Amino acid sequence: MVITQYSGSSAFYISLGYLLHLKFNKKLSANYVSFIHAVGAVLLGTMYKLYQKKHIYHSLKLWSSGYFIADSIALIKTGKISIMNIAYLYHHTAATYILHQDPTKYMGPDLILWGELSNLPTYFVYHYLHTKILLAKQLFFWKIFQKYVYTSIRVPIVSIIAINMWKKAQNKKPIMVIFPVYLMGLIWTAKILQEKKVPRIK
């Protein structure tokens, strides 16, 4: 039953991507799928924080694990070996792993909630970067918004979560598994802060 549930969740994202690709190009359709996952993860993460119900956390695990599995399959199918693809695959594996640890110690719901919340403006930036007509004002707005939202979450808030995890958990192995993902967030923060100009479509 568990395998069926995760297979169903992954199939949902794969099917959604296929349907969106009928209207949009591959990059935009993948971006929309990621955005839908992020919105759902934020909503489920918030609900779990408010109500602390096991069935909500189970739904969050299915929702996000299904996405990470589906996106990993898509990355592997490209056959491209790059630092970015390897980083994404590690991110998806580590995130799925931490979601299946004790949430009271390893704070999987907090990591998914704040991580995906910080990502939301990025999907709008990506959208405007890959549309046929460059809308400079909209792109500029979302890049500024992305800078403030992403950095204000990934540096102070996620750092506090990481410190709390370290204090609560006796077994540090799951923390070490997710730690490189935390570093990825800091590296991406530095990259965003260094950008001075709004890049044009490549």
N, C-alpha and C positions, 0 to 999 in steps of 0.2 A: 504493500500500500504506500509506504514512504517513497519508494522508487517511482511509483506511478505518479505521486503528487509532484515530485521534482521534475519528472519527465514532462508532465502536463504544464508546469510553470515555464520550463524552457521552451516547449513547443509554442506556447502563447507568444513569447517574444520573437521566435523565429517566424511564426506566421504573421505577426504584426509587421515585422520588417519586410516580409515579402509583399504584403498588401500595400504598404507605404511606397515601396519601390516601384509599384505600378504607376505611380503618379510623380514621385520625386526621384532625383538621382540617388545613387548608392550612399554617398556621403551624408546627404540631408536626411534620408530615410533612417540611417543608423543613428543620426543625431536626435531625431524625434523619438526613436525607441528609447534611447538613453534618457532623454528628458522625461518621458512617461514613467520610466522606472524610478527616476530621482523623485518625482512628485509623489508617487505612491509610497516610496520608502520614507519620505519625510512625514507623510500623513500617518503611516502605520507606526513609525518611530515615536511620533508625538502622542498618538493614542496609547501606546504602551507606557510611555512615561507618565501619562495622566492616570491610567487605570490599572497598570501592573497586572494585566490578565495574561495567562499563559497562552490562550488561543490567539491573542493579538500578536504575541511574540512569534508563535508558530507561523502565523500568516506573514509576518515580516521576513522570517527565515526563508519561506517558500518564495515570496515575491522577489527578494534580492538574490538568493542563491540561484533561482531559475534564470535571472538575467545574467549573472556572472557566468553561468555554465553556457548559456546561449551565445554570449559575446565571445567567450573563449573558443567555442567551436568555430565561430566566424573568423576569428583571428588565425586559428590553426589552418583553416581552409584556404586562406590567402597564400599560404606557403612562404610568406615573407619572414625572414629572420632579421629582426632589427632590435635595437636597444629599446625602442618605444613599445614594440609588440611584446617583448620579453617582460618589460616592466608592467604592462597591462595584464599579462597572464599571471604574473606573480601577485599583483594587486587583487585580481579576482579570486585566486586560490586562497590568499591570506584572509581576505574579507569573508569568504565563505567559511573558512576554518574558524575564525573568531566568532562568527555568528552561532556556531554550534558548541561554543563553550558556555560555562555558567555566566549568564548575563549580569548577575549581582557582583561578580568578581572581575570579569573581563570586559564588561560594559559595551558589549556588541551593539545594543540598540542606540547607545549614545554616539558611538563612532559612526554608525550608518546614518543616523539622523543628522548630525552636524556635518559629516562628510558630504552627504548628498545635498544638504541645504547650501553649503558653500559652492557646490558645483552648478547650481541652477543658472546663475548669470552667464556661465561659460557656454551654455547651449544656445543662448541668444547671440552671443558674440560669434560663435561658430556658424550660426544660421546666416547672419549678415555678411560674414566673410565668404560664404559659398553660394550666395544668391547671384544671379546673372547681373543684376543691377546693383551697384554698390551704393548703399544708403549711408553716406558718411556721418550724418548727424546721429542716426540711430546706433550705428556701430560705435561711435565715439562715446555715447551715453552708456551703452552696455559694457564697454571696456572699462570705463571709470567705475561703474557700479560693481563690476566683477572684481576690480582691484580692491575696493573697500570691503566687500562682503567676504571674498575668499581669504584675504590676509587677516581680517579681524576674527575669523573663525579658526583658520588652520594654525595660526601661531598661538594666541592666548588660550582659546577654548579647548582645542584638541590637546594642547600641551598639559592643561589642567587634568583632562580626562586621562592622559597617559600617566601622569604622576599618581592619580588616584588608583589606577589599575595596579601600578607597581606596589603601592602601599597595601592594597586589599588582598592581592593574590600571593599565596605562598609558592605556587608553581609558576615560575617565570617563563617557562617555555612558550606558552601562547603569546606572551607579550613580546618575546624576541621574534616570533614569527611575524607579528603585525608591525614591528618597529620600522622595518624598511619602508613600509607604506607611509608611515608618519614622516620619514625623511623625504620621500617623494613629494609630499605636500609642502614641505619647507623649500625644497628645490624649485617647485613650481611657483611658490610664493615669490621667491627671489627673481624668477624669470618675469613674472607679471610686473613686479615693482621696477624692473630695469627697462621695461618697454616705455618709450617716450612718444613714438609716433603710432598712428593707427595704420596698420599694414593693409595693403590693397590685396585684391583677389589674385592668387597665383595661377 
